[in-house]
């Protein structure tokens, strides 16, 4: 119970913000949820303003420079977007439309993410609510998937248009955030010793369940090789952490029993991800041609089909095999995007289909409707849209978050590092440069920036 009414109000506000963010994460990447997302973002902003005002009155934040740097870069990003509109705009009407929609929601998402991070910094256990929200999104997905399995007696049911997550990349976006968050949370528990105490087995089991949910979807619902690849990258990082912890810890509290539990938990994660990787390899044997496909796809002068695979088809390699379509598209379009960036270093100012807009100017004789719309790489698309300044702002924010998480021994350090790694990889291999993906990126960066803080304790109880 809270004797101070203001503390009771702050606690209720904090819990409300965490629950609201959990619901938002559950539906953020789903189809036909724009109205609900707008309502939640607006309501979340009001709650966030009230929470920040009340908590500042009780315990003003004392923030070190390295922890305020991410906010500086995020703020500079919004300033640059406005400067671009007034000085470098190539389509003022469309850019203004995006300013009023995508970027305004992105600003709301940043404020909400910052407030949610402050809530979790005060009560680290509330980060579990965000995990439950991400899990909830996949539960809704499985309610769509399981009746199809029941009717057809087959597990493999990819459908990129009619599931709650439109296109495989949206499921990979939410799934990778869940995998990184769940794995990072387990590492935090193992680091603090909670993983080896009573209830540690339950924590490991819940983590395995949370990670298995998106992995299964990657194989049998989305057929998403990039999702499995991202999970493998995270697994390698966790494995290296486990080895370092096992060999390097000299704490008297670190017993052989706790070390064995730590290694067993990490091995379970590695085996789980490797097992689903093997299933993906069986389901989609094109993995074995990945290196050859990449090597050939970067040669866009040799294979002009990249300009319009829908009309020109896909190239046949010297070995006689038709190149893997999705690899060819991703690599060749990303290569073309990289080549085009220096010709317009400030970007065209439009997040929607930036590659198509740039190619239309570079190749005016090609039918515009046949050109690829994006590069399948968020970072390249953002560079095409808002140039090098936008990349500097985003990468600067991520780098300063990572630096702060390495320097600060917070209770969410594993979550911070895992999610920064996940974001960097996600936006390298996924076409995540427009719509809700920008909002999620800004929300996550602001959330992680706040998690790096160590505010003065003022809330007691649950």
Helices and strands as residue ranges (DSSP letters): H 5-27, H 34-58, H 65-87, H 92-98, I 99-103, H 104-122, G 124-126, H 127-152, H 167-192, G 194-196, H 200-220, H 225-248, H 256-283, G 285-289, H 290-297, G 304-307, H 309-312, H 325-341, G 342-344, H 354-362, G 368-370, H 378-407, H 413-429, H 436-451
